[in-house]
């Protein structure tokens, strides 16, 4: 049958770990990554989700935190604070090098997708990392305290605010980055990673053309629930499901993906929800979805490819 072409729709830690599992299984995936949480700080352009995927696939990420670089130091951040700068967004010294290089190349006229490919190649990443768009899209979060920029909500306020709505500023005018639509349309297997649907997956699907490409691709489409036993594996997905009026469960996530996904993969803890998810029209796989380390990531990736009809030797 040969090696399948795999495309992962990703954001943050969940997306990075699934993509890593696919690589460990011996497949070079295309990874389409959310850019709605990109931000500018200290004059530098920062792409947190892209960097989490980049560092994870390069084997450089801090596994304990799930983000950032292993063995970081913070001398620059300490000095910025001494100079009176606000340092609520943690930036390590090695991480700053990535942002400096990215910002310089963007200012020189390169597109984000070009810069991302250059950074990935420099770090030895074989997967193809694709920001979903080269255009600026900003995730904004409506809360009882007003509308907040994403990083203000997520990092500075530690995603403690109730989420009343999520808005993607600029998304209507955005265009898919080169390679994105082909990665979706030409895939044999399309994986929706266990990322936050509202903050990571929807800003990918919301770029004009991407949702339709997902609807019409001939790929077998497989999604992994980020909710396990009524709780988010990481981040505020559970709180957002609740405040926006959805079931805080794998079933609630499945309802969000109806018409976009063929197979829902849920954790063993949610086996009782499988019949209700099947009633929505999905095939359902119940397995251990918690990716503790490299072995767990590869195991889950192999299971995802097998259920999509592309088992690996």
N, C-alpha and C positions, 0 to 999 in steps of 0.2 A: 504493500500500500504506500510505502514511502513516508517520509517525514511530513506531517501536516503543517500547513501554514496557520499559525495561531496569532490572533490579535487580542490583546487585553485592553479593556477600557479601565483606566486606573486613576486613583487619587490617593495620595498619602500612603500610610503604612500597609493597609490591606492590599492595595494595588501593587505596591513594591514587593510584598512577600509572595503573592501569587505569580507575578512576573518572574521572580527569582526561582520559584519552584519549576516553572516551565523551562527556564534555562538549565537548571540542574537536571531536568529530565532529558536534556539533549536537543532541545528545540530552540531556535533563534526566533523569538516572538517580535511582533510589532507591538509597541506599548503606546497607546493613545492616552495622553495625560491631561488632566484638568489644569487650567491656568487661572481660574477665577480667584484663587487665593494669592496670586502674585501681588507684590507690593513694592513700593520704593521707600527705602529708609537710608538715612545718612548719604543720600545721593546715589545709592546703589540699587539696581533692580534685582529683586529676590523672587525666586520661583520655588516655593517650598515643596510642592508636590513633585515637580520635576526633579528637584535635588534629592528628595527621599528615594525616588526610584533610581536615580543615577547612583547615589552612594550605596544603596543596597545591592544593585547589580555589579558594582565595582568591588564589593566586598569590604567597603570602608565604613559602613554605617555603624552607629552606636546601637548595638542590639538591645541593650538594657533600656534605653529611652525609646527606641524605635525610630528616631530621627537624628539628624546631625552626624558628625564624624566621630569615629572612635579616637580616643586619646586627645581630645581637644584641650586647648588652653584659651584663656580669655583676657590676655593682657590688653588687647586693643579695646575691648569693651570696658575694662576697668579704667583705662585712660580716657575714653569718651565720657564716662560718668564723671571723672575728675574735672573734665573741661565743661561740665554742665549740660551735656547731652542726655536726653531721655533714653534709657537702655532697657526698657521693659521687654523688648524683643531680643532674645538671646542670640548672639552671633559669635561663634568661635573664630579663632584666628585662621585656622585652615579653611573653614567655611567661607570666611570673608574673601579668600583668594578666588573662590568660585564666582562670587558676586562681582568682584572687581573685574575679572576676566569677561564675564557675561556683559556687564554694563559697558565696558570699553568697546566691545565688539558690536553691541547694539548701537551705540553712539556713532560708530564708524559706518553704520548703514546695513549691517547684516541683520537678517531676520532671526527671530527667536528659534525657529526650527533649524536654521543653519548653525547657530551658536550651540544649540543643544547637541547636534550631531558632532560638532568639533569637541565639545567637552567630553562626550561619551567616548569618542575615539581616543582622546588623550588619557582617559582612565581605563582603557582596555575593555569597555563594555561592548559586547557583540550584538546584543539586542538593539533593535531600531527604536529609539525614543522619539516620539512625535508629540510635541505640544499640539493640542487639538486645534489651536489657531495661533497665527502670528500677530493677530490684532489684540488690542487691549480689551479684556473683559474683566469686570470687577464684581465679585460676589458681595452683595450688601445684605445685611440682616436686620429686619424690622423687629424691634423689641419694645416692651413697655417704656423703655427709656429713650426710644427714638431709633432712627436708622443708624446702624453702625457699619463701618468698613469691616471686612471679614476678620482681619488680624486683630482689630480692636476688640471685636466680640470673642474671638477664639483664644487669643493669647493674652492680651492685656486684661480682659475681664474673665478669662478662664472659662469661657462658654457657660457662664452661670445664668445669663439672662434667658427668659422664656422667648422662644422664637415664634413670632406671629406671622412672618412671611420671609421668603428669600427671593431676592431680586438679582438678576444678572445684567448689570449696566453695560451697554454696548454690544450685547450679544446679537441683537437683530442685524447689526451692520457687519458683524464678524464673518470671516470666510474661513473654511477649513484650511489648515496648513497643508502644504504640498505632501502628498502621500497618505493623508488621513482617510479620505474616501476610498482610495484603492485598498488600503489596509483592511477596511471593514468589508467592502464588497468582494474582495478577492480571498478572504479568509476561508479556511476549512472549518475552523473552530473559532468562535468569538466568545471570549470570557468577560463577563461583567464581574469585576473583582468585588470582594466584600468591603467596599468603600461606602462612605455615607451617601445614600441616594441623593439627598437634597444638596449637599455641599460639594460632592465630588463627581457623582455620575450625571446629574441633571445639567450642570454647566458644560459637560462634554456633549450630551445629547442635544442641548439647546443651540449649539452652533448650527446655523442653517445648513441643511443637507445631511447632517450626521444622523439624526433620528431616522430620516427616511432611508438612509443607507443601512442602518441597523434593521429596519423593518423588512427591507427587500433583499438583504444578503442571502445567499444560498448556504452560508455557514450554519452549522449547528450552534445555537446560541445558548450558553450556559451561564447562569448567575449564581453566585455564592452569597447566602444571606449574611449580612454583617451583624444580625441580631441572633443571639444564642440564649435560649432560656429566658427570653424577655429582657435581656440586657445587651447593650452594645459591647462588642469585643473591645473597642477602643473609641474614645471620643463621644460626641453628643448625639449620636443617631437616635438613641432611644428617647431622649428628651424632645427632640424635634418631631419625631413620629407622634408623640403624645400631644404636644401643644398644637400641632397642625391637624389633629383629629383622626389620626390613623391608629390602627392596632399596633401596639408595641410588641411585635412578634415577627417571626419569619413569614407568617401569613400576611401581615401588613406590608412587608417588603414585596412579597409576591404580587400583591394587588397593584403596587406601583409599576411593576414590570410587565403587566399583562399586555400581550400583543407585541412585546419586544424580545421576549426570551422564550426558548423552548423547554429548557430544563432548569428547575430550581434545585440547588444543592443546599440542604439544611443540616444542621448539626444533630448528632444522636439525641441531644437533649430535647429536640423539637420533633421527634418521630411522630408524636401524636397529632401533629398538624399536617402530616403528609396527605391524608385523605382530602382535607379541605383545600389544600393547594392543588391537588390533582383536579378537583372539581372546577378550578379556574381555567383548566386546559393545559396545565404544565405536566411534563414528566417530572418525577421527583426522585432525588437520590438522597438518602440519609447516611451520613458518614461523620467522621471526626473532622470538623472544619477548623479546629484550632491549630495553627501552624507554629509549633513551639520552637522549631529550629530548622536547619537545612533539611534534615531527613523528613520532617513533617511537611515542609513545603513541597518537596519533590513528590512525596506520596500523594498529597492532595492534587497536585498538578497532573500526575499520571491518572488519577481517578477521573478528573475532569475531562481529559482527552479520551479516556476509554468510554465514558458515558456518551461522549459526542461521536463515537464511532471510529475513533482513531487511537486504538491501544498501541502503546509503545513496547518494544521488546525489552 
